[in-house]
Amino acid sequence: MNKSELQKKLYSLQDLKYRDMQIKIIPSTDPETVIGVRTPELRTIAKEMVKAGDFMDFLDDLPHRYFEENQLHAFIISGMKDLKECMEELEKFLPYVDNWATCDQMSPKIFKKHKAELLPHIKDWLGSDRTYTVRFGIGMLMEHFLDDDYDPVYPEMVAKLRSDEYYVNMMIAWYFATALAKQYESILPFIEEKRLDVWTHNKTIQKSIESFRITDEQKKYLRSLKTAR
């Protein structure tokens, strides 16, 4: 399937109401680049492209014109079974990721089997000057290193981040709220000692209070830690 055929297929699946909703919830994306194709249909197309074996030209054709093409790119990378190939394609693509949806929906399954190899890349991503590369790095640390592979050094890495970017700070808050649910005793000092900036600190508490994985007693204490400065 060449570019023209792919774009024609995407437009054949266009849902204008869905498109309007996407434009509202993904404000960083140019509305002119949003076709309005639902995620399950995009995942199906991505699988068809992989099965047909004609996706490499598509992956090399950067930057893409449409949001949906970026989504397809993310889904193809997420399904790659060879770590080296996956990481090479991911590193090529990350500089072109320009919205939270593509960033957050890209999660290579192969990483679950190669956490030791993943960690150095996460450290590099956290040091990037690109908003969604940093966000992706935090997301991978949250997804893969808050359970059996948890180490207190990981939240230290996230707590040191400082950004003026909303989508970075929101991910930091999401990370710490999730970490509180999974590693409460280890993470609580970051909140008690106000190790995060004020907005992210309060957003972390807000998201934690909304979580069903935090006890009522914990929520009460977290509320008392909100700060105005």
C-alpha positions in Angstrom: 0.0 0.0 0.0 1.6 3.3 -1.1 1.1 6.6 0.6 -1.8 7.7 -1.7 -3.6 4.4 -1.2 -3.1 4.5 2.6 -4.4 8.1 2.9 -7.4 7.2 0.7 -8.2 4.2 3.0 -7.9 6.5 6.0 -10.4 9.0 4.6 -12.8 6.1 3.7 -12.9 5.5 7.5 -13.4 9.1 8.5 -15.8 9.9 11.3 -16.3 13.6 11.5 -17.8 13.6 15.0 -14.9 11.6 16.3 -12.6 14.0 14.5 -14.1 17.0 16.2 -13.7 15.3 19.6 -10.1 14.4 18.9 -9.3 18.0 17.9 -10.6 19.2 21.3 -8.7 16.7 23.4 -5.4 16.9 21.5 -4.9 20.7 21.2 -1.2 20.4 20.3 -2.1 18.8 16.9 -3.0 20.9 13.9 -6.7 20.3 13.2 -5.9 20.1 9.5 -3.9 17.0 10.1 -6.6 15.0 11.9 -8.8 12.8 9.6 -10.9 11.2 12.3 -10.3 7.5 12.3 -11.1 5.5 15.4 -8.2 3.7 17.2 -9.5 0.1 16.7 -9.6 0.7 12.9 -6.1 2.1 13.0 -4.8 -0.9 14.9 -6.3 -3.2 12.3 -4.7 -1.3 9.5 -1.3 -1.4 11.3 -1.6 -5.2 11.6 -2.5 -5.5 7.9 0.5 -3.4 7.0 2.8 -5.6 9.0 1.2 -8.8 7.7 1.7 -7.6 4.1 5.3 -6.8 4.9 5.3 -3.4 3.1 5.6 -1.1 6.1 9.3 -0.2 6.1 8.9 2.4 3.3 6.1 3.9 5.4 8.3 4.0 8.5 11.0 5.7 6.6 8.7 8.4 5.1 9.0 11.0 7.9 7.5 13.4 8.8 4.0 12.1 8.1 1.2 14.4 7.0 -1.6 13.1 9.2 -2.1 12.4 12.9 -3.5 9.0 11.9 -0.3 8.1 10.1 1.7 8.9 13.3 -0.7 6.6 15.1 -0.1 3.8 12.6 3.6 4.3 13.0 3.3 4.0 16.8 1.3 0.9 16.6 3.7 -0.8 14.1 6.6 0.0 16.4 4.7 -1.3 19.4 4.3 -4.7 17.8 7.8 -5.2 16.6 9.3 -8.5 17.9 13.0 -7.7 17.4 14.4 -5.4 20.1 17.2 -3.9 18.0 14.9 -3.1 15.1 12.2 -1.8 17.4 14.6 0.5 19.2 16.1 1.8 16.0 12.7 2.6 14.6 11.6 4.2 17.9 14.6 6.4 18.1 14.0 7.6 14.5 10.3 8.3 15.2 10.4 10.0 18.7 11.6 13.4 17.4 8.4 13.5 15.2 6.0 12.7 18.0 4.0 15.9 18.6 1.1 15.0 20.8 0.2 13.0 24.0 -2.0 10.5 22.2 0.7 9.1 19.9 3.2 9.3 22.8 1.1 7.4 25.3 -0.3 4.8 22.9 3.1 3.7 21.8 4.3 0.9 24.1 6.5 -1.7 22.5 5.6 -5.1 23.9 9.2 -6.4 23.4 10.3 -4.1 26.3 8.8 -6.4 28.9 11.4 -9.0 28.1 14.3 -6.6 27.9 14.1 -4.2 30.8 17.9 -4.1 31.5 18.5 -3.0 27.9 15.6 -0.5 28.1 16.8 1.4 31.1 19.8 3.3 29.5 17.4 4.5 26.8 15.0 5.8 29.3 17.7 7.8 31.0 18.6 9.3 27.6 15.0 10.1 26.9 14.6 11.9 30.3 17.5 14.1 29.3 16.0 15.1 26.0 14.9 18.7 25.2 11.8 17.3 23.3 8.6 17.4 25.2 7.2 14.1 24.0 10.5 12.2 24.2 10.7 13.1 27.9 7.0 12.2 28.4 7.6 8.8 26.7 10.6 8.1 28.9 8.6 8.8 32.1 5.8 6.6 30.7 8.2 3.7 30.1 9.6 4.1 33.6 6.1 4.1 35.0 5.0 1.1 33.0 8.0 -1.2 33.5 9.7 -0.1 36.7 7.1 0.3 39.5 6.6 -3.4 40.3 9.1 -6.2 40.7 11.8 -4.1 39.0 11.3 -1.0 41.1 14.3 0.8 42.6 14.1 4.0 44.7 16.6 5.6 42.3 13.9 5.7 39.5 11.6 8.2 41.2 14.7 10.3 42.0 15.3 10.5 38.3 11.8 11.8 37.7 11.7 14.2 40.6 14.8 16.0 39.3 13.0 16.9 36.1 11.9 20.5 35.7 9.9 21.7 32.7 7.6 24.5 31.6 5.7 22.0 29.4 2.2 21.0 30.6 2.5 17.5 29.0 5.7 16.8 30.8 4.5 17.9 34.2 1.2 16.1 33.8 3.2 12.9 33.1 5.4 13.4 36.2 2.2 13.8 38.3 0.8 10.7 36.7 4.0 8.8 37.4 4.1 9.8 41.1 0.3 9.1 41.6 0.8 5.6 40.1 4.0 5.2 42.2 2.1 6.1 45.4 -0.5 3.4 44.6 2.3 0.8 44.1 5.1 1.8 46.3 3.4 4.1 48.9 6.0 4.0 51.7 8.9 4.6 49.3 7.2 7.4 47.4 5.5 9.3 50.2 8.7 11.2 51.2 8.8 12.9 47.8 5.4 14.4 48.6 6.1 15.1 52.3 9.3 16.8 51.5 7.8 18.7 48.5 10.4 17.4 46.1 8.2 18.4 43.1 7.3 21.9 41.8 4.0 23.2 43.3 1.7 22.5 40.4 3.0 18.9 39.9 3.0 18.3 43.6 -0.7 19.3 43.9 -1.6 17.5 40.7 0.0 14.3 42.0 -2.1 14.5 45.2 -5.3 15.2 43.1 -4.7 12.2 40.9 -3.9 10.0 43.9 -7.1 11.0 45.7 -9.0 10.1 42.6 -7.4 6.6 42.5 -9.3 3.6 43.9 -5.9 2.0 44.7 -5.2 4.6 47.5 -6.9 3.9 50.8 -9.2 6.5 52.4 -6.7 7.0 55.2 -3.9 7.6 52.7 -6.1 10.0 50.8 -6.9 12.0 54.0 -3.2 12.4 54.7 -2.3 13.3 51.1 -5.0 16.1 51.2 -3.2 17.6 54.2 0.0 17.8 52.1 -1.4 20.1 49.5 0.5 23.4 49.2 0.1 26.9 47.9 3.8 27.5 47.5 
